[in-house]
Amino acid sequence: MAYGQVETELPVGDRRGVIPSNEAARVRKIRAEEQWERVDSVVIGKGASTRSRGWFETWPDFAEANELQWFSGRDTAVGPAYTNQQTERTDWAQDIYHISVQMIAPPGIADLETNPNDALIMPLLFQQQLATQLALSVILADSDQVASAPADHFPGGFGTSYPLVSSSATPTTFAGNNGEPVVQNTWKFPEPIMLAAKAKITIRGQIDSPIRGLLAGLTGPGEKNVPTGNPQQPFRKMPNWYTIKITLRGPRYLQLRGARSSA
């Protein structure tokens, strides 16, 4: 039975199935609290710019951007692994307690790379040096700045950790992650950001020197020629996508099912 319903299939005079109107009004204002994460990404790599606005095809494109943006202007066709927001504004409120930033580079495998930098140096430069020279600002309603710090001050708290660089003739480079893979190891607000329904939150980024000047003069990212084991098509190319993924975590408040209200 829907909340606020005043008639049931019970016999006339039997009021056990009726919710009083004042109780129905109270229930309509109740929201279910559930843990939630807003996720959005900026990607650099071949083919990325055709998937979303604010994604970049090459290192010079990325380095020369006036501003990077998360949670604003993203195309929803990029896939849920990169963003889970369909629009800039949501129909529900959220209390944001944590912010985390993941600097994700594909592992460099020298035997497979079309650009040697992807095996030798770029995973380390991207995940370590860029993290210290990428300034991030958290903005509410396009004007109220509630946090500002370099990206490495917002630890990832997810995924793998600890870098690995082999010293063989064909090196493999894995640059680890921004901080230990522990969810609690993230930026925490002493009091949550109380984001109202329909409100907008944006994270903006600016790349500083000297990493900006270096990236502006590089080629790539390249691709991997991955063996398939299929004699008819022995290799497939996979672009190296470098990703900066930001997560905002905290409970959201959803209207209860059946409690129909626009409030």
N, C-alpha and C positions, 0 to 999 in steps of 0.2 A: 504494500500500500504506500502511495506517495505521501510525503510529509505534508500536512495541511489538509489532507482529505477529510471530508466531513460526512461522507456517506459510505457505508460498507454493505456487504451482502448479508449482514446479520439481520435477524428479525426486527421488525419495527419495535422501538422501545428499548432495544438492547444497544447500549452505547459503548461497549467494550472496545470496538474498533475505531473509535473516533479520537483524533489528537486535537485537543483544544487549540483554538486559533492563536492564543498567546504563546503556547508551547511551539507551535509550528513556526511562528516568527522567530523565536529564539533559536530553533534548530537550523533555520536558514542561514543564520549568521555564524554558525559553528564551522570551523575549517579543520580538515584532517591534516595533521602534521606528519610529514615524511621527509626522510633525508634525501637531498637532491644535489646534483652537480650541474652547473652550466659549464660547457666545454666549447672552446673555439680555438682555431689554429691559423697560423700564417705559414705558408709552405713556399720553399724555393726549390725549383727544379724544372726539368724539361716537361712541358705540358701543363704545368701548374696554373699559369696565367689564363688558360682557356677554361679552367674549372671554376674560378671565383675571382671577383674583384678583390684587390688587396693581396693577391698571391703573385709570385714573381718567377720569371722564366730563368734568369741568370743572376749571378752575383752582382754585376753592375746595376741591374734593375733594382735589386734589393737595397744595395748600398746608397743609391741615389734617391730613394724615396724620401719625400719630405716628412712623412709620418707613417708609422705602422698602426693598424687598428685591429682590435679584437672585440667581439660582441657588437659589431656595428657594420652594416653593409655587406655581410657575408651572403653568398649564394647558397641556398639550401641543398643544391645538387652535389655538393662536394662529398657527401657521405657522412654517416653518423660517427665514423671513427675520428673525424676531424671537427665536427660541430654537432651539437644536439639541440641547437636553437633554431626554430623555424622562422622566428621574427625577432626584431630587436627588443620588442616589448612583449611580456607574457601576461596571461590572464590571471596569474596568481602572484601572491606576495612571497618574499623569501627573506630569511635572515642569514646573511653571509658572514660566516665566522673565519673561513680559511681561503687563502689564495695560494695557488702553486703554479710554477712555471717549469715546463719540461723542455729542454733543448735536446731534440732527438735527431741524431745523425745516423745514416745507414753505415754499417760497418764497412771499413775500407778493405777490399780484397784485391791485391795488386794484379793477380792473374786475370781478373775479370773486368777491370775498369777501362773505359775508353778515355778517361782523363786521369792521369797519375795522381793528381792532387787529392782525388777522392780516396785514395788508398794511403797517402803519405801524411798529409797535414790537415786537410779540411775537417775531418771529424773532431780533432783536438781544438782547432781554432774556433769552430762553431760552438762546441759544447762548453769550452772553458774560457777562452778569451772573449768571445762575443758576449757570453753571459755577464761578464764584468763591465762591458762597455755598451750595453743596451739599457738605456734609461726607460723605466716604465712608470706611468701615472694612471691611477684609478680614478675615474671621473664619473660623478653622478649628474644626471640631467644636463650633460654637456658643459657644466660650469663648476661644480663643487668637487674639488680634488680631495680625496680621502686617504690616499696613500701615494708615495713617490719614492722610488729606490731603484738601484740597478737590478737586473733580472736575477743575479745570483743571490739576492737577498730574499727571494721568493722561492725557497727550495721546492723541487718537484714532488718529493714524497712518494713517487711511484716507480715501477719498473725496475730495471737492473741498475747496478752501481759498479764502481771500481773500474778504471780504465785498463786496457790490455793492449800492448804494442809488441808484436813479435819482432825479432831481430834477424829473421831469415832473409834469404835473397829476394823472396817475394813476400813482403811484409803484409801483415793483417793488423788493422788498427780499429779498436773499439774504444770509444772515448768515455764510456760509462754514462753517468747521468748527473743532473744538477742536484746533488745531495743524496743522502741515504734513502733507500726505498721504504720509508716509514711514513704512513699517512700523517701522523702527528707532526712530522718534521716539515711544516709549512708556515707561511706567514699567518699569524693569528691576530685578529683584532681583539682588544680588551673588551669591547662591547660590539655586538654584531652590527653590520650595516643592515638597517631595516628597510629593505627595498619593497616599496609598495607595488601592487598590481599596476601594470601599464607603465611603470617607471623604467627608465633607461640607464644602464650602466655600461661604460666603455672603458677599455684599457688602451692607452696610446703608448707608442714606443718610438724612441729616437736613437739612432746608432751614432756613437761617438768615435773619436780618433783614438789610436791609429788604425783600428780594425776597419773603419769605414773606408779609408783611403786604400787599404790593401784590397778589400773586396771589390772596389770599383775598378781595379786593374786586372782582375782575374778572368779567365774563361771558366765555363762550367756553371753549375754542376753537370757532370757527364752521366753516362749510363753504365750498367753492368751487362756484359755478354754472358748470360747464364747457360751452361750446358743443359740440354733437355733430356739427353739419352735417347732421343728420337732421330734415327738416321735421315728421315725425311725433312726434319727441321732441327738441326743439331744445336742451335742456339736461339735464345729469345732475349731481346733487350728489355731491361727494366730500368727506368730512370731513377737516379738517386734523388730522392726527395728529402730535403732538410726541413724539419718541422719545429716550430715554436708553438707548443700547445699550452694554453692557460686554462686552469680550472678554478671556478668559484664554488665553494662548498658550504652548505648549510641547509636547514630544514625549509621546505616550501609548505604553503598552506593552501590546500585544495578544498573546494566546496564538497560536502558530503553528497554521495549519490542520492538523488531524489530531492535534495534540498535546493530546489530551483530558485535562484535569486541572482540578480544582476549587481547586488551590493558588494 
